Amino acid sequence: MTTPAETWVRLIGALEDLAAQEALLLRGADFTAVLATQARAAPLVERLVALAGTADAAARARLSAVQALRSRSLEWLGAELARGREELQAMQVSRRRIAQIAPVYGHRGIAAQFRAQG
């Protein structure tokens, strides 16, 4: 039978591995794999929460480091989402401009196509 301290060490190690995988997958834009990794981490987090009262200082420090890594990953993801939204907005503005200008050059079909997309 394992002690709560041994269980903490094992679970924290597994969670550290999953958090590192998640960070790599995020930077590789493999969002399906990120979701799968998060699903694998959920039971570990639940078990760690259940054992919260038995954690020693070293275990809490390791858990804090995992939390910091996940926070950095989420900040990176937020920045990427913001960049993607800005790019999408710029494309929509360009489409509207094309839809306005195309009829001047005799391209009514193109203008209608861009109006439908934008």
Secondary structure, 3 states (H helix, E strand, C coil): CCCHHHHHHHHHHHHHHHHHHHHHHHHCCCHHHHHHHHHHHHHHHHHHHHCHHHCCHHHHHHHHHHHHHHHHHHHHHHHHHHHHHHHHHHHHHHHHHHHHHHHHHCCHHHHHHHHHHC
